[in-house]
Amino acid sequence: MRRITTGIVLLGSLIALTTGGCAVTDPVRAPFPGNVDQIPQGQHPTISVEDPALAHWLVFGSVRVDPPQPEPGRALTVVQPVRNTADYPINIQYRYEFIDEKGFPLRSQPGFRLLRLPSRTEMFMEATASEASAQEWRIIVRPAR
């Protein structure tokens, strides 16, 4: 009996020592620093698909931009063809992000839009910038929610 009691005491002491050492090691509670993005600015993909399974089935055609070169006072319109290569329909949502000449996103951005992609059929993701200052664009694609 004495042997069991000694074992329990030793086990309790070991637990107290190991968990006590894991207490607060950062008394300041400083925020965690962010990581540096390894993709250089300006080299992010124009089209980002949030789900790898969805990315497997989608292919994107040649984009159409109007005007082809930014013109003062004229809003940017982008039409991006997308095709579902699966043998069944897929519902997606897409959202354009428009960026000005300084690299800042425009204050007013379009929300996510629903698009039903029939099997093996090309459809079009289209949007027009809300401001004429848009110079660049990106598209975020995700499964429909």
Backbone hydrogen bonds, N-H to C=O, Kabsch-Sander energy under -0.5 kcal/mol:
donor,donor_aa,acceptor,acceptor_aa,energy
5,T,1,M,-2.2
6,T,2,R,-2.3
7,G,3,R,-1.9
8,I,4,I,-2.3
9,V,5,T,-2.3
10,L,6,T,-2.5
11,L,7,G,-2.6
12,G,8,I,-2.7
13,S,9,V,-2.4
14,L,10,L,-2.4
15,I,11,L,-2.3
16,A,12,G,-2.4
17,L,13,S,-2.4
18,T,14,L,-2.3
19,T,15,I,-2.6
20,G,16,A,-1.9
21,G,17,L,-1.4
22,C,19,T,-0.6
23,A,20,G,-1.1
25,T,23,A,-0.7
29,R,26,D,-1.0
43,Q,40,P,-2.2
48,S,46,T,-0.5
48,S,139,I,-2.8
50,E,48,S,-0.6
50,E,141,V,-3.0
55,A,51,D,-2.5
56,H,52,P,-1.3
57,W,53,A,-0.6
57,W,54,L,-1.2
58,L,54,L,-1.0
59,V,83,R,-2.0
61,G,81,P,-1.6
64,R,79,V,-2.6
66,D,77,T,-2.7
74,R,71,E,-1.9
76,L,131,E,-0.5
77,T,66,D,-2.7
78,V,127,A,-2.8
79,V,64,R,-2.8
80,Q,125,M,-3.1
82,V,123,M,-2.5
83,R,59,V,-2.9
84,N,121,T,-1.3
85,T,57,W,-3.0
85,T,83,R,-0.6
90,I,117,L,-2.3
92,I,90,I,-0.5
92,I,115,L,-2.8
93,Q,142,R,-2.7
94,Y,113,R,-2.1
95,R,140,I,-2.0
97,E,138,R,-2.7
99,I,136,E,-2.3
100,D,104,F,-3.1
101,E,133,S,-0.6
103,G,100,D,-1.8
106,L,98,F,-2.4
109,Q,107,R,-0.6
113,R,94,Y,-2.7
115,L,92,I,-2.7
117,L,90,I,-3.4
117,L,115,L,-0.6
120,R,84,N,-1.2
120,R,86,A,-0.8
121,T,118,P,-1.5
123,M,82,V,-3.1
125,M,80,Q,-2.7
126,E,124,F,-0.6
127,A,78,V,-2.0
129,A,76,L,-3.1
134,A,131,E,-1.2
135,Q,99,I,-3.5
136,E,99,I,-2.2
138,R,97,E,-1.8
139,I,46,T,-2.9
140,I,95,R,-2.5
141,V,48,S,-3.1
142,R,93,Q,-2.6
144,A,91,N,-2.1
